[in-house]
Amino acid sequence: MNSSTIEITENEYCIKLSKDTFDLSLVRQLIKRIQAEELFFSRKRMDDDEDLLSRNDASYEENFDRLCDK
């Protein structure tokens, strides 16, 4: 018995699940989990791009006194 299939194309993922085997509430939980992980990883990539080592922000340097300014 084939209870599920997955089809992957260049633009889409198509997952077919048997109603007899998979409850709708489980499918909804899976979709929420996928969306949550997608959001987490997209935020993690943004945070990595904005970490202190990769910043080249002149305003950050203006917060410190310099001896030559005195």
MDTraj code that builds the backbone (N, CA, C; nanometers):
import mdtraj as md
import numpy as np

residues = "MET ASN SER SER THR ILE GLU ILE THR GLU ASN GLU TYR CYS ILE LYS LEU SER LYS ASP THR PHE ASP LEU SER LEU VAL ARG GLN LEU ILE LYS ARG ILE GLN ALA GLU GLU LEU PHE PHE SER ARG LYS ARG MET ASP ASP ASP GLU ASP LEU LEU SER ARG ASN ASP ALA SER TYR GLU GLU ASN PHE ASP ARG LEU CYS ASP LYS".split()
xyz = np.array([
    [0.0844, -0.1186, 0.0000],
    [0.0000, 0.0000, 0.0000],
    [0.0887, 0.1246, 0.0000],
    [0.0604, 0.2160, -0.0897],
    [0.1366, 0.3394, -0.1019],
    [0.0607, 0.4500, -0.0281],
    [0.1081, 0.4865, 0.0925],
    [0.0345, 0.5837, 0.1729],
    [0.0817, 0.7271, 0.1508],
    [0.1973, 0.7450, 0.0882],
    [0.2441, 0.8805, 0.0623],
    [0.3380, 0.8808, -0.0573],
    [0.3416, 0.9959, -0.1251],
    [0.4342, 1.0146, -0.2369],
    [0.4887, 1.1563, -0.2297],
    [0.6054, 1.1748, -0.2858],
    [0.6640, 1.3080, -0.2945],
    [0.7148, 1.3280, -0.4363],
    [0.6849, 1.4441, -0.4912],
    [0.7299, 1.4784, -0.6262],
    [0.8065, 1.6095, -0.6160],
    [0.9290, 1.6092, -0.6624],
    [1.0129, 1.7284, -0.6576],
    [1.0421, 1.7713, -0.8003],
    [1.0018, 1.8940, -0.8314],
    [1.0305, 1.9498, -0.9629],
    [1.1229, 2.0699, -0.9440],
    [1.1532, 2.1361, -1.0513],
    [1.2428, 2.2515, -1.0446],
    [1.1857, 2.3636, -0.9587],
    [1.0530, 2.3776, -0.9565],
    [0.9892, 2.4892, -0.8861],
    [0.9012, 2.4490, -0.7693],
    [0.8728, 2.3192, -0.7504],
    [0.7741, 2.2796, -0.6507],
    [0.8124, 2.1504, -0.5799],
    [0.7585, 2.1381, -0.4570],
    [0.7576, 2.0117, -0.3850],
    [0.6112, 1.9731, -0.3718],
    [0.5759, 1.8540, -0.4114],
    [0.4383, 1.8076, -0.3995],
    [0.4382, 1.6801, -0.3141],
    [0.3726, 1.6873, -0.2008],
    [0.3647, 1.5732, -0.1102],
    [0.2189, 1.5289, -0.1046],
    [0.1946, 1.4032, -0.1337],
    [0.0598, 1.3480, -0.1274],
    [0.0566, 1.2444, -0.0159],
    [-0.0406, 1.2630, 0.0754],
    [-0.0551, 1.1745, 0.1901],
    [-0.1942, 1.1122, 0.1896],
    [-0.2009, 0.9875, 0.2264],
    [-0.3289, 0.9173, 0.2324],
    [-0.4093, 0.9665, 0.3528],
    [-0.5375, 0.9977, 0.3319],
    [-0.6242, 1.0404, 0.4418],
    [-0.6427, 0.9296, 0.5445],
    [-0.6361, 0.8064, 0.4979],
    [-0.6539, 0.6937, 0.5898],
    [-0.5371, 0.6818, 0.6881],
    [-0.4206, 0.7244, 0.6464],
    [-0.3010, 0.7074, 0.7277],
    [-0.2648, 0.8337, 0.8048],
    [-0.2866, 0.9508, 0.7453],
    [-0.2428, 1.0767, 0.8052],
    [-0.3627, 1.1618, 0.8430],
    [-0.3665, 1.2051, 0.9681],
    [-0.4716, 1.2913, 1.0206],
    [-0.4447, 1.4353, 0.9767],
    [-0.5480, 1.5111, 0.9516],
    [-0.5341, 1.6498, 0.9068],
    [-0.4611, 1.7355, 1.0102],
    [-0.4840, 1.7099, 1.1374],
    [-0.4149, 1.7880, 1.2407],
    [-0.2640, 1.7639, 1.2358],
    [-0.2220, 1.6418, 1.2032],
    [-0.0797, 1.6123, 1.1886],
    [-0.0207, 1.6880, 1.0702],
    [-0.0934, 1.6930, 0.9621],
    [-0.0474, 1.7659, 0.8432],
    [-0.0317, 1.9145, 0.8757],
    [-0.1262, 1.9707, 0.9475],
    [-0.1171, 2.1118, 0.9872],
    [0.0034, 2.1357, 1.0777],
    [0.0288, 2.0450, 1.1700],
    [0.1459, 2.0575, 1.2581],
    [0.2750, 2.0529, 1.1772],
    [0.2812, 1.9653, 1.0793],
    [0.4006, 1.9556, 0.9956],
    [0.4240, 2.0844, 0.9171],
    [0.3170, 2.1403, 0.8628],
    [0.3296, 2.2644, 0.7867],
    [0.3766, 2.3779, 0.8774],
    [0.3206, 2.3885, 0.9975],
    [0.3636, 2.4923, 1.0914],
    [0.5103, 2.4743, 1.1285],
    [0.5512, 2.3512, 1.1477],
    [0.6918, 2.3240, 1.1840],
    [0.7862, 2.3639, 1.0709],
    [0.7488, 2.3312, 0.9487],
    [0.8312, 2.3678, 0.8326],
    [0.8410, 2.5196, 0.8217],
    [0.7296, 2.5888, 0.8385],
    [0.7299, 2.7341, 0.8295],
    [0.8124, 2.7960, 0.9417],
    [0.8033, 2.7414, 1.0612],
    [0.8797, 2.7942, 1.1740],
    [1.0296, 2.7752, 1.1515],
    [1.0686, 2.6593, 1.1015],
    [1.2102, 2.6353, 1.0754],
    [1.2613, 2.7244, 0.9629],
    [1.1790, 2.7464, 0.8623],
    [1.2180, 2.8348, 0.7526],
    [1.2422, 2.9761, 0.8052],
    [1.1536, 3.0242, 0.8918],
    [1.1688, 3.1565, 0.9505],
    [1.2935, 3.1623, 1.0381],
    [1.3174, 3.0572, 1.1177],
    [1.4353, 3.0530, 1.2049],
    [1.5631, 3.0615, 1.1237],
    [1.5736, 2.9811, 1.0176],
    [1.6966, 2.9795, 0.9405],
    [1.7155, 3.1070, 0.8591],
    [1.6073, 3.1703, 0.8147],
    [1.6231, 3.2969, 0.7427],
    [1.6697, 3.4062, 0.8386],
    [1.6215, 3.4050, 0.9635],
    [1.6684, 3.5021, 1.0626],
    [1.8128, 3.4747, 1.0997],
    [1.8503, 3.3494, 1.1103],
    [1.9878, 3.3149, 1.1456],
    [2.0843, 3.3652, 1.0383],
    [2.0474, 3.3531, 0.9120],
    [2.1323, 3.4046, 0.8046],
    [2.1450, 3.5562, 0.8151],
    [2.0357, 3.6259, 0.8469],
    [2.0405, 3.7710, 0.8609],
    [2.1286, 3.8090, 0.9791],
    [2.1178, 3.7371, 1.0909],
    [2.1995, 3.7663, 1.2082],
    [2.3467, 3.7437, 1.1782],
    [2.3788, 3.6398, 1.1034],
    [2.5175, 3.6131, 1.0677],
    [2.5747, 3.7267, 0.9830],
    [2.4928, 3.7833, 0.8975],
    [2.5382, 3.8931, 0.8131],
    [2.5597, 4.0208, 0.8926],
    [2.4940, 4.0317, 1.0074],
    [2.4995, 4.1548, 1.0845],
    [2.5796, 4.1399, 1.2135],
    [2.6618, 4.0387, 1.2252],
    [2.7388, 4.0226, 1.3484],
    [2.8460, 4.1310, 1.3593],
    [2.9019, 4.1459, 1.4764],
    [2.9960, 4.2557, 1.5019],
    [3.1197, 4.2489, 1.4146],
    [3.1678, 4.1296, 1.3850],
    [3.2894, 4.1186, 1.3066],
    [3.2697, 4.1618, 1.1618],
    [3.1504, 4.1437, 1.1093],
    [3.1283, 4.1781, 0.9688],
    [3.0809, 4.3218, 0.9506],
    [3.0518, 4.3916, 1.0591],
    [3.0048, 4.5298, 1.0473],
    [3.1212, 4.6236, 1.0208],
    [3.0969, 4.7163, 0.9344],
    [3.1954, 4.8215, 0.9109],
    [3.1210, 4.9529, 0.9268],
    [3.0849, 4.9831, 1.0502],
    [2.9962, 5.0955, 1.0794],
    [3.0765, 5.2081, 1.1431],
    [3.0793, 5.3240, 1.0805],
    [3.1565, 5.4368, 1.1311],
    [3.0973, 5.4910, 1.2611],
    [2.9678, 5.4831, 1.2798],
    [2.9059, 5.5354, 1.4015],
    [2.9495, 5.4556, 1.5236],
    [2.9835, 5.3306, 1.5056],
    [3.0326, 5.2485, 1.6155],
    [3.1641, 5.3042, 1.6675],
    [3.2492, 5.3512, 1.5799],
    [3.3790, 5.4044, 1.6190],
    [3.3666, 5.5413, 1.6851],
    [3.2595, 5.6143, 1.6600],
    [3.2424, 5.7479, 1.7149],
    [3.2105, 5.7459, 1.8634],
    [3.1820, 5.6330, 1.9196],
    [3.1451, 5.6239, 2.0610],
    [3.2683, 5.6242, 2.1530],
    [3.3872, 5.6218, 2.0981],
    [3.5078, 5.6132, 2.1780],
    [3.5879, 5.7441, 2.1680],
    [3.6444, 5.7838, 2.2816],
    [3.7323, 5.9011, 2.2822],
    [3.8679, 5.8627, 2.2253],
    [3.9301, 5.9588, 2.1634],
    [4.0645, 5.9384, 2.1102],
    [4.1571, 6.0396, 2.1744],
    [4.2798, 6.0014, 2.1998],
    [4.3768, 6.0923, 2.2593],
    [4.4020, 6.2133, 2.1707],
    [4.4005, 6.1956, 2.0417],
    [4.4266, 6.3072, 1.9504],
    [4.3150, 6.4112, 1.9530],
    [4.1959, 6.3749, 2.0023],
    [4.0847, 6.4691, 2.0128],
    [4.0978, 6.5610, 2.1321],
    [4.1834, 6.5275, 2.2271],
    [4.1949, 6.6055, 2.3516],
    [4.3007, 6.7112, 2.3428],
])
top = md.Topology()
chain = top.add_chain()
for i, resn in enumerate(residues, 1):
    res = top.add_residue(resn, chain, resSeq=i)
    for name in ("N", "CA", "C"):
        top.add_atom(name, md.element.get_by_symbol(name[0]), res)
traj = md.Trajectory(xyz[None], top)
